[in-house]
Amino acid sequence: MLESFFDAPTKLAWTMTGPLKDHVRSFARHLVQLGYARGTGRAKLYVVRALGIWLEESGLPVESLGEESVASFLAWRRQQGRLHRGNAPTACHFLAHLRERGAVPAASPVDPSPGEILEDRYREFLEVERGLDPATFVGYRRWIRKFIGERFGEDTPEIGRLAAEDVYGFLLRHAHAGSPGEAKLMVTALRSFFRFLFARGDIESDLAASIPTVAHWRLAEVPRYLDDDEVERLLECCDLSSPTGRRDRAVLLLLARLGLRAGEIVSLRLEDLHWRQGEMTVRGKGQYHDRLPLPQEVGEAIVQYLSRDRPVCRSRRVFLRRRAPLRGFKGPSTVSTIVRRAIGRAGLDPSEKGAHLLRRTLATGMLGRGASFAEIGEILRHRSPNSTEIYAKVDIGGLRSLARPWPVSRGGR
C-alpha cells in the first residue's frame, strides 16, 4: 500500500527505515481504506517518519509512545520550525493505530470528573428509564452544559446549591437569543434535567416547576414551502457530471419525493434498501422503523450514486463524505447544508433554507393535489393527527369554503 503514495524507490525505502518501520505499511493500508488522497497520505507518512527519527534521537522504544511522548515530539518539531497544521492529528491518529494493533499499551484510564459522571447518569436515565432516543440526550446536553458552566464555571458542580434564582437568570439571558422553537428546547431540556435531579434526591425541591412556559402557540405559523417549479429548479441545479452533484441530487430527491427527515437520511444504511420489493426502511424518530415505497426516480438516483460514486469503505451508511476519512454524514446539519447550497445555486430565497423545507413542500403539494390529511400523515409518518393539522393553513380552497360571507347592509353598502 506504500506504493499508493510513493513512486520513487528512494523515498519508499527511506520511509521504511527507523524504529517504526514495522508499522508504516499497515498504517499506509489504513490510510488507503479511509480514502486519503495521494498527497495527504504521503504527508502523513512523512510525519510518521519524523516521529521515528525523534524516537531514535531520544533513545526511546516504540512501546513508550503515549500522549506525553507525542506532545514532546510536537514540541521538538516546533523548536525545529517544522511543525505544520495537521502534524498533531496525524501523530494522534498513528498512536491510535498502534494501540489498535497492540504495539503500544492502551491509554491509562482517566477518572471522569463529577460533571461527566452526572452527564452519564442523566443519559442513562433518558435512554434506559425513559426509553428515549440517544439523539434526545445530545439535543438536551448543550443547554445543560451551558447552564452548569455559567453557574459553577470551572469549579466542581455543587448541584445541591441550585436555586430558582439561578434558573430565572439563565432563562432571561438566553430565552430571546434564538427562535421560539430553540427557546422551547432549552426549557424542555432544563425541566427534564431538574426532574432527574429531584428524583435522585440531588436537589430538595423540583426546580422544573420554576421554569415558565415559552409563549409559542401551537399552529401559530404558516408552513413555509416551495412551489413545484422551484422544486424542479432545485433538483436541476445539481451538477450530474460530478460525484458530489450526483450524491446531492439523490439526497434532495429523498427529501422532496418521500419527505424524509435529515436525520433519517443520515442513518440510512445499505441494508435498508430492498431493491426486489421496491421499498426502503426508514429509521425514524423514537426508534421507529417504517417501510416506504421507493419511487423509480429516487431509486435510479441512488443506484447511480452507489454504482459510480460511493467509495469502497467499511461504513454501511448509504451517503458518505467526499473527503477522507470516509464515513457517513456527521449529522442532520450536513443534509441541511446540502439543501442550503442547492437553494443558493438555484437562485431561490425562501425564508427557511433547511432540509425540513422540502418535507413541508411535499405535504403542501400533496394537499394541493387533493390528498387528505390522513394520507399526508401516513406519508410523513406522523404518529399523531395533530402533527398534520398545521397544513390546513395552506389549504386555501378548503378554508374558502368555510369562510362566512361578509355582512352587507340592506342598502347594499
Secondary structure, DSSP 8 states (H G I E B T S, - for coil): -GGGT--SHHHHHHHT-STTHHHHHHHHHHHHHTT--HHHHHHHHHHHHHHHHHHHHHT--GGG-SHHHHHHHHHHHHHHT---TTHHHHHHHHHHHHHHHTSS---------HHHHHHHHHHHIIIIIS---HHHHHHHHHHHHHHHHHHHTTS---GGG--HHHHHHHHHHHTTSS-HHHHHHHHHHHHHHHHHHHHHTSSSS-GGGG-------TT-S------HHHHHHHHHTS-TTSHHHHHHHHHHHHHHHH---HHHHHT-BGGGEETTTTEEEEE-GGG-EEEEE--HHHHHHHHHHHHHT----S--BSSB-SSSS--B-SSHHHHHHHHHHHHHHTT---S--STHHHHHHHHHHHHHTT--HHHHHHHHT-SSGGGGGGGGGG-HHHHHHH-------TT--
